[in-house]
Amino acid sequence: MSKQKSVRKNTGSSRSCCTFEYNSPLGMITVASDGDYITGLWFNGQRHFGNVLPENTEEKTLPIFEDASRWLDIYFSGEEPDFLPPLRYDSTPFRKSVCDIMLKIPYGKTTTYGAIAEEIAKENGIEKMSAQAVGGAVGHNPISLMIPCHRVVGTSGSLTGYGGGIQRKVKLLQLEKTDMSGFFIPKKGTTL
């Protein structure tokens, strides 16, 4: 099946924000929306949790949350969802480019921070881009899972840098039946 992706990358909105909680096998998830687009998705308590939520946020039932729940149900059943709810991620142009690239990482596959840096350098006609800068942008991804930052790994195979915790990153990759043979959990590093 062809995956339908409806993504609107930005344009600030004065609309209020609503949230709902989804009980996943890996912990509670908060999903945020402006009513038309998913604007945030985090494991509760993860790094940068709710960093895009305005003060006037309320829990509410919205049709977009039904789509998000259906997507999450399919995903956590171990299948690749064949659709993506409409997403809006307001951020810097650099972070948006990183999110755009992450959206292209196939289900069950991974890429590296370095490979994303190379792609951004090529797109911008520059010689080199910092993999660490890419790591910072990946870490600020406001819509975890749907923008699959868990599929980004270190060049050496290090499973580092997931705001939801390394153990969740491992479980998400295993859920997608990713070949884990070349990966390892670092003894120290970011977001263990």
Number of C-alpha atoms within 10 A of each C-alpha: 6 6 10 12 13 13 16 14 18 15 10 10 9 8 12 14 22 22 23 18 18 19 13 13 9 13 13 14 21 19 24 29 26 20 18 15 19 28 26 25 25 24 24 17 14 14 16 15 19 20 12 17 19 13 8 9 14 14 13 14 12 15 10 18 24 12 16 23 19 16 20 20 16 14 18 17 13 13 15 16 19 13 15 18 21 19 21 22 23 17 19 10 11 13 20 18 19 24 25 14 17 22 17 10 16 12 16 15 13 19 19 19 23 20 17 23 20 19 16 21 15 13 10 11 9 10 9 13 18 14 18 12 16 24 23 14 21 26 20 21 25 28 22 21 17 21 23 21 29 28 25 26 23 19 14 10 18 17 27 24 23 26 25 23 18 19 13 16 21 20 13 21 18 14 15 19 14 15 12 12 7 9 16 15 14 13 9 8 11 13 15 16
